[in-house]
Amino acid sequence: LEIKLSHAGRTITLSTDTIGPATLFNGVVWNDSAEVPVTQARYQASQPGVITAEGALAAFIGTDPNGVWTLEVKDTATLDTGSLNNWSLE
C-alpha cells in the first residue's frame, strides 16, 4: 500500500510499498513518537497499536485543523483487492 495524507497544501507519506496481512492497519494510530516504524509493523508479533509514518506528521503543526483533509490509498499489488472501511483524524 501507498498511503498519503494531505491538508492545507502539505502532503506527507504515511507508507510506501508496505506489505503485510490484510489487517495490518486495523485500529492503528499514527504518531511521530511511536516506537514501531511503519516499515517494521508487519514484523511485530502482535498487531501494532501505534506506528510512525515514513513522513513526519509534524509537517501539519501550525496549520488550521479545520477544512479538507485527504487520505489517498493505493494498492500497488496485482491480483488482489481491498477496501477502506473508515478513517478518522483527531
BAVO-45394 format. One record per residue: residue in one letter; x, y, z of N, C-alpha, C in turn. Coordinates in pm, 1 decimal. Atoms other than C-alpha are relative to their C-alpha. Layout:
residues N
<atom rest="A" n_east="X" n_north="Y" n_up="Z" ca_east="X" ca_north="Y" ca_up="Z" c_east="X" c_north="Y" c_up="Z"/>
...
END
This chain:
residues 90
<atom rest="L" n_east="82.2" n_north="-119.3" n_up="0.0" ca_east="0.0" ca_north="0.0" ca_up="0.0" c_east="86.1" c_north="124.9" c_up="0.0"/>
<atom rest="E" n_east="-57.4" n_north="-133.9" n_up="-6.3" ca_east="96.4" ca_north="356.9" ca_up="-64.5" c_east="-107.7" c_north="88.9" c_up="61.3"/>
<atom rest="I" n_east="98.4" n_north="-80.7" n_up="-70.9" ca_east="-75.8" ca_north="594.8" ca_up="177.5" c_east="56.3" c_north="139.9" c_up="22.3"/>
<atom rest="K" n_east="-40.6" n_north="-139.6" n_up="-17.8" ca_east="-57.1" ca_north="975.9" ca_up="178.9" c_east="-112.2" c_north="78.1" c_up="65.3"/>
<atom rest="L" n_east="94.7" n_north="-87.2" n_up="-67.0" ca_east="-226.3" ca_north="1239.0" ca_up="392.0" c_east="30.4" c_north="143.6" c_up="-40.9"/>
<atom rest="S" n_east="-17.7" n_north="-138.2" n_up="46.6" ca_east="-282.1" ca_north="1593.1" ca_up="261.8" c_east="-96.1" c_north="94.2" c_up="70.5"/>
<atom rest="H" n_east="81.3" n_north="-106.3" n_up="-59.3" ca_east="-409.1" ca_north="1915.7" ca_up="414.3" c_east="75.0" c_north="131.9" c_up="-14.9"/>
<atom rest="A" n_east="-53.6" n_north="-135.8" n_up="4.6" ca_east="-353.4" ca_north="2287.2" ca_up="364.6" c_east="125.0" c_north="10.9" c_up="-88.2"/>
<atom rest="G" n_east="-111.4" n_north="-8.8" n_up="93.5" ca_east="-119.3" ca_north="2239.4" ca_up="69.0" c_east="121.2" c_north="-83.2" c_up="37.7"/>
<atom rest="R" n_east="-110.5" n_north="85.7" n_up="-43.0" ca_east="102.0" ca_north="1989.6" ca_up="252.2" c_east="-40.7" c_north="-146.0" c_up="-14.8"/>
<atom rest="T" n_east="24.6" n_north="143.6" n_up="12.8" ca_east="129.9" ca_north="1617.7" ca_up="184.5" c_east="114.1" c_north="-74.7" c_up="65.1"/>
<atom rest="I" n_east="-102.7" n_north="87.9" n_up="-56.1" ca_east="311.6" ca_north="1357.4" ca_up="387.0" c_east="-32.4" c_north="-143.3" c_up="-39.1"/>
<atom rest="T" n_east="14.9" n_north="141.1" n_up="31.6" ca_east="367.4" ca_north="994.5" ca_up="309.1" c_east="-5.9" c_north="-78.5" c_up="130.0"/>
<atom rest="L" n_east="10.9" n_north="88.0" n_up="-115.6" ca_east="240.5" ca_north="758.9" ca_up="573.6" c_east="73.1" c_north="-130.2" c_up="-27.7"/>
<atom rest="S" n_east="-58.3" n_north="129.4" n_up="33.5" ca_east="355.1" ca_north="447.6" ca_up="391.8" c_east="19.1" c_north="-11.8" c_up="-150.5"/>
<atom rest="T" n_east="-20.4" n_north="34.9" n_up="140.6" ca_east="505.6" ca_north="342.3" ca_up="61.4" c_east="37.4" c_north="-146.8" c_up="-7.6"/>
<atom rest="D" n_east="-33.6" n_north="138.8" n_up="28.7" ca_east="509.9" ca_north="-11.7" ca_up="-60.5" c_east="2.1" c_north="-88.8" c_up="124.0"/>
<atom rest="T" n_east="8.3" n_north="82.6" n_up="-119.6" ca_east="415.5" ca_north="-156.3" ca_up="278.1" c_east="-82.4" c_north="-124.2" c_up="-29.8"/>
<atom rest="I" n_east="74.6" n_north="123.9" n_up="16.8" ca_east="311.9" ca_north="-518.6" ca_up="266.4" c_east="-20.6" c_north="-63.3" c_up="136.4"/>
<atom rest="G" n_east="29.9" n_north="66.9" n_up="-126.1" ca_east="162.3" ca_north="-730.4" ca_up="537.1" c_east="-138.3" c_north="-60.3" c_up="-6.7"/>
<atom rest="P" n_east="133.9" n_north="59.8" n_up="-1.1" ca_east="-157.6" ca_north="-900.2" ca_up="644.2" c_east="-106.9" c_north="104.3" c_up="-27.7"/>
<atom rest="A" n_east="109.9" n_north="-90.2" n_up="33.6" ca_east="-489.5" ca_north="-751.1" ca_up="540.3" c_east="-40.7" c_north="86.8" c_up="118.0"/>
<atom rest="T" n_east="40.5" n_north="-73.9" n_up="-119.7" ca_east="-544.2" ca_north="-635.8" ca_up="897.6" c_east="111.0" c_north="89.2" c_up="56.0"/>
<atom rest="L" n_east="-117.4" n_north="-70.9" n_up="-50.7" ca_east="-207.1" ca_north="-459.3" ca_up="931.6" c_east="-32.9" c_north="136.9" c_up="60.0"/>
<atom rest="F" n_east="28.7" n_north="-135.5" n_up="-46.4" ca_east="-355.9" ca_north="-111.5" ca_up="973.2" c_east="-129.8" c_north="11.2" c_up="79.4"/>
<atom rest="N" n_east="124.0" n_north="-4.6" n_up="-78.3" ca_east="-674.6" ca_north="-206.9" ca_up="1160.5" c_east="25.0" c_north="60.0" c_up="137.4"/>
<atom rest="G" n_east="-10.3" n_north="-61.9" n_up="-130.8" ca_east="-707.0" ca_north="24.7" ca_up="1458.9" c_east="131.9" c_north="68.7" c_up="30.0"/>
<atom rest="V" n_east="-131.3" n_north="-60.1" n_up="-20.1" ca_east="-360.3" ca_north="172.0" ca_up="1409.8" c_east="-11.8" c_north="150.2" c_up="21.7"/>
<atom rest="V" n_east="-13.4" n_north="-143.2" n_up="-22.7" ca_east="-276.7" ca_north="516.7" ca_up="1544.5" c_east="137.9" c_north="40.2" c_up="-52.2"/>
<atom rest="W" n_east="-127.2" n_north="-51.3" n_up="52.5" ca_east="-8.0" ca_north="712.5" ca_up="1357.9" c_east="48.8" c_north="108.9" c_up="95.0"/>
<atom rest="N" n_east="-55.0" n_north="-96.2" n_up="-94.8" ca_east="221.8" ca_north="907.4" ca_up="1590.4" c_east="149.7" c_north="12.4" c_up="-24.1"/>
<atom rest="D" n_east="-142.3" n_north="-22.2" n_up="27.8" ca_east="562.5" ca_north="1064.3" ca_up="1527.2" c_east="92.3" c_north="-57.4" c_up="107.7"/>
<atom rest="S" n_east="-86.5" n_north="49.7" n_up="-106.9" ca_east="691.9" ca_north="940.0" ca_up="1863.3" c_east="-17.8" c_north="-149.3" c_up="28.1"/>
<atom rest="A" n_east="19.3" n_north="144.2" n_up="-18.9" ca_east="583.8" ca_north="575.7" ca_up="1824.7" c_east="132.1" c_north="-73.9" c_up="-16.5"/>
<atom rest="E" n_east="-122.4" n_north="80.3" n_up="6.6" ca_east="848.8" ca_north="308.7" ca_up="1867.4" c_east="7.1" c_north="-88.0" c_up="-123.5"/>
<atom rest="V" n_east="3.2" n_north="90.7" n_up="114.4" ca_east="738.4" ca_north="97.0" ca_up="1570.0" c_east="-18.7" c_north="79.9" c_up="-129.0"/>
<atom rest="P" n_east="18.5" n_north="-67.1" n_up="128.6" ca_east="801.9" ca_north="245.6" ca_up="1224.2" c_east="-86.8" c_north="-85.9" c_up="-92.2"/>
<atom rest="V" n_east="88.2" n_north="72.0" n_up="91.2" ca_east="554.9" ca_north="152.2" ca_up="952.2" c_east="76.8" c_north="-106.3" c_up="-80.1"/>
<atom rest="T" n_east="-79.3" n_north="95.9" n_up="77.1" ca_east="836.8" ca_north="-24.4" ca_up="766.2" c_east="27.1" c_north="-129.3" c_up="75.7"/>
<atom rest="Q" n_east="-22.6" n_north="119.4" n_up="-82.0" ca_east="867.1" ca_north="-270.9" ca_up="1055.3" c_east="-129.2" c_north="-58.3" c_up="57.8"/>
<atom rest="A" n_east="126.2" n_north="39.5" n_up="-62.4" ca_east="498.9" ca_north="-303.5" ca_up="1152.4" c_east="-38.5" c_north="-144.3" c_up="-30.9"/>
<atom rest="R" n_east="41.0" n_north="136.4" n_up="35.8" ca_east="445.4" ca_north="-630.4" ca_up="965.0" c_east="81.3" c_north="-106.2" c_up="72.5"/>
<atom rest="Y" n_east="-84.2" n_north="96.6" n_up="-69.9" ca_east="721.5" ca_north="-796.2" ca_up="1165.5" c_east="-33.1" c_north="-12.2" c_up="148.3"/>
<atom rest="Q" n_east="37.3" n_north="3.6" n_up="-140.9" ca_east="555.9" ca_north="-735.3" ca_up="1502.4" c_east="-72.8" c_north="-129.8" c_up="31.7"/>
<atom rest="A" n_east="64.0" n_north="125.0" n_up="-41.6" ca_east="444.3" ca_north="-1043.2" ca_up="1694.2" c_east="-150.9" c_north="17.8" c_up="16.3"/>
<atom rest="S" n_east="142.2" n_north="-27.5" n_up="-14.2" ca_east="108.3" ca_north="-877.0" ca_up="1761.7" c_east="-33.2" c_north="125.2" c_up="-80.3"/>
<atom rest="Q" n_east="45.2" n_north="-117.4" n_up="74.7" ca_east="-97.0" ca_north="-606.2" ca_up="1595.6" c_east="60.8" c_north="125.8" c_up="60.7"/>
<atom rest="P" n_east="-55.3" n_north="-123.7" n_up="-55.9" ca_east="92.9" ca_north="-277.4" ca_up="1634.3" c_east="-112.6" c_north="99.2" c_up="26.4"/>
<atom rest="G" n_east="105.1" n_north="-96.0" n_up="-32.4" ca_east="-124.9" ca_north="-20.8" ca_up="1809.5" c_east="32.9" c_north="140.3" c_up="-45.6"/>
<atom rest="V" n_east="-44.3" n_north="-134.2" n_up="37.5" ca_east="79.6" ca_north="290.5" ca_up="1738.4" c_east="124.7" c_north="-15.0" c_up="-85.9"/>
<atom rest="I" n_east="-115.9" n_north="9.2" n_up="89.2" ca_east="321.7" ca_north="331.2" ca_up="1447.6" c_east="40.6" c_north="138.0" c_up="-49.8"/>
<atom rest="T" n_east="-54.6" n_north="-123.1" n_up="56.0" ca_east="541.3" ca_north="600.8" ca_up="1298.9" c_east="-10.3" c_north="-5.4" c_up="-152.2"/>
<atom rest="A" n_east="9.1" n_north="-9.8" n_up="145.0" ca_east="476.6" ca_north="712.2" ca_up="942.6" c_east="138.0" c_north="22.4" c_up="-60.2"/>
<atom rest="E" n_east="-126.5" n_north="-29.5" n_up="68.5" ca_east="751.2" ca_north="744.6" ca_up="683.5" c_east="27.7" c_north="149.4" c_up="0.6"/>
<atom rest="G" n_east="-13.7" n_north="-145.2" n_up="-6.6" ca_east="689.6" ca_north="1118.8" ca_up="673.7" c_east="-48.7" c_north="48.8" c_up="135.3"/>
<atom rest="A" n_east="35.7" n_north="-51.3" n_up="-132.9" ca_east="657.1" ca_north="1329.6" ca_up="987.0" c_east="-134.8" c_north="71.2" c_up="-2.0"/>
<atom rest="L" n_east="128.9" n_north="-67.7" n_up="-15.6" ca_east="306.0" ca_north="1426.1" ca_up="1089.3" c_east="18.0" c_north="142.9" c_up="50.3"/>
<atom rest="A" n_east="-31.4" n_north="-135.3" n_up="-48.1" ca_east="470.8" ca_north="1732.4" ca_up="1245.8" c_east="-6.4" c_north="102.9" c_up="-112.0"/>
<atom rest="A" n_east="11.0" n_north="-92.2" n_up="113.2" ca_east="453.5" ca_north="1883.0" ca_up="897.2" c_east="-130.4" c_north="79.6" c_up="5.3"/>
<atom rest="F" n_east="128.5" n_north="-68.3" n_up="-9.2" ca_east="95.6" ca_north="1979.4" ca_up="983.9" c_east="-10.5" c_north="93.5" c_up="119.9"/>
<atom rest="I" n_east="2.0" n_north="-90.4" n_up="-114.5" ca_east="184.1" ca_north="2168.2" ca_up="1302.9" c_east="-6.4" c_north="144.5" c_up="-51.5"/>
<atom rest="G" n_east="15.8" n_north="-139.6" n_up="40.0" ca_east="72.2" ca_north="2527.0" ca_up="1268.3" c_east="-104.7" c_north="21.4" c_up="-107.0"/>
<atom rest="T" n_east="106.6" n_north="-15.9" n_up="99.0" ca_east="-190.0" ca_north="2456.4" ca_up="1003.6" c_east="-134.1" c_north="-0.5" c_up="70.9"/>
<atom rest="D" n_east="136.4" n_north="-0.4" n_up="-54.3" ca_east="-557.0" ca_north="2520.0" ca_up="1068.8" c_east="-55.6" c_north="-141.9" c_up="-13.1"/>
<atom rest="P" n_east="48.7" n_north="136.4" n_up="8.8" ca_east="-701.1" ca_north="2178.5" ca_up="1156.3" c_east="-134.5" c_north="-13.2" c_up="-70.0"/>
<atom rest="N" n_east="128.8" n_north="2.2" n_up="69.2" ca_east="-1033.6" ca_north="2272.7" ca_up="1000.8" c_east="22.1" c_north="-4.0" c_up="-150.1"/>
<atom rest="G" n_east="-9.1" n_north="5.0" n_up="145.0" ca_east="-1101.2" ca_north="2220.2" ca_up="635.2" c_east="13.2" c_north="-142.4" c_up="-50.9"/>
<atom rest="V" n_east="-4.2" n_north="129.2" n_up="68.1" ca_east="-1046.0" ca_north="1938.3" ca_up="392.6" c_east="131.9" c_north="-72.3" c_up="26.6"/>
<atom rest="W" n_east="-113.1" n_north="91.4" n_up="-13.9" ca_east="-812.5" ca_north="1652.1" ca_up="476.9" c_east="-22.5" c_north="-111.8" c_up="-100.3"/>
<atom rest="T" n_east="13.5" n_north="104.7" n_up="100.3" ca_east="-744.1" ca_north="1393.8" ca_up="207.6" c_east="93.3" c_north="-115.5" c_up="32.7"/>
<atom rest="L" n_east="-77.6" n_north="121.2" n_up="-17.7" ca_east="-629.1" ca_north="1037.8" ca_up="263.9" c_east="-2.6" c_north="-74.2" c_up="-131.9"/>
<atom rest="E" n_east="-10.9" n_north="70.1" n_up="128.0" ca_east="-503.9" ca_north="871.9" ca_up="-53.8" c_east="63.8" c_north="-136.2" c_up="25.1"/>
<atom rest="V" n_east="-49.7" n_north="136.4" n_up="-18.0" ca_east="-458.3" ca_north="494.9" ca_up="-51.6" c_east="3.9" c_north="-68.3" c_up="-135.4"/>
<atom rest="K" n_east="-16.2" n_north="74.0" n_up="125.4" ca_east="-320.7" ca_north="299.5" ca_up="-347.0" c_east="50.2" c_north="-140.3" c_up="31.3"/>
<atom rest="D" n_east="-45.4" n_north="138.0" n_up="-9.2" ca_east="-292.3" ca_north="-76.5" ca_up="-361.1" c_east="79.0" c_north="-26.6" c_up="-126.9"/>
<atom rest="T" n_east="-85.6" n_north="15.0" n_up="117.8" ca_east="2.3" ca_north="-129.1" ca_up="-593.5" c_east="29.0" c_north="-145.8" c_up="-35.5"/>
<atom rest="A" n_east="-19.7" n_north="142.0" n_up="29.6" ca_east="-0.3" ca_north="-509.3" ca_up="-577.5" c_east="-101.3" c_north="-44.3" c_up="-105.8"/>
<atom rest="T" n_east="90.5" n_north="52.6" n_up="102.0" ca_east="-155.3" ca_north="-706.5" ca_up="-859.4" c_east="-78.1" c_north="-118.0" c_up="55.6"/>
<atom rest="L" n_east="82.4" n_north="117.8" n_up="-27.7" ca_east="-427.9" ca_north="-967.7" ca_up="-838.5" c_east="-58.1" c_north="-5.5" c_up="140.7"/>
<atom rest="D" n_east="69.8" n_north="0.4" n_up="-127.6" ca_east="-573.5" ca_north="-861.2" ca_up="-506.5" c_east="-85.5" c_north="126.0" c_up="9.5"/>
<atom rest="T" n_east="86.2" n_north="-115.3" n_up="-19.3" ca_east="-830.8" ca_north="-617.8" ca_up="-379.1" c_east="-3.9" c_north="34.8" c_up="148.2"/>
<atom rest="G" n_east="12.9" n_north="-42.1" n_up="-138.7" ca_east="-902.8" ca_north="-428.0" ca_up="-62.7" c_east="-101.0" c_north="111.8" c_up="10.4"/>
<atom rest="S" n_east="93.3" n_north="-110.3" n_up="-19.6" ca_east="-1124.9" ca_north="-166.1" ca_up="88.5" c_east="39.3" c_north="78.6" c_up="124.6"/>
<atom rest="L" n_east="-16.7" n_north="-87.2" n_up="-115.2" ca_east="-1100.2" ca_north="125.7" ca_up="324.9" c_east="-139.4" c_north="18.3" c_up="57.8"/>
<atom rest="N" n_east="133.3" n_north="-5.1" n_up="-58.5" ca_east="-1395.2" ca_north="95.3" ca_up="559.1" c_east="-27.1" c_north="130.0" c_up="73.7"/>
<atom rest="N" n_east="15.8" n_north="-129.5" n_up="-65.0" ca_east="-1335.6" ca_north="412.3" ca_up="761.8" c_east="136.6" c_north="50.6" c_up="43.8"/>
<atom rest="W" n_east="-119.9" n_north="-60.9" n_up="-58.3" ca_east="-1073.4" ca_north="652.1" ca_up="892.0" c_east="-44.1" c_north="126.3" c_up="72.2"/>
<atom rest="S" n_east="32.1" n_north="-121.1" n_up="-73.4" ca_east="-1067.8" ca_north="940.3" ca_up="1131.9" c_east="127.9" c_north="74.3" c_up="33.2"/>
<atom rest="L" n_east="-112.0" n_north="-87.4" n_up="-31.2" ca_east="-844.2" ca_north="1225.6" ca_up="1232.5" c_east="-31.0" c_north="71.2" c_up="130.0"/>
<atom rest="E" n_east="18.3" n_north="-67.0" n_up="-128.5" ca_east="-801.2" ca_north="1355.5" ca_up="1585.9" c_east="118.2" c_north="89.7" c_up="27.7"/>
END
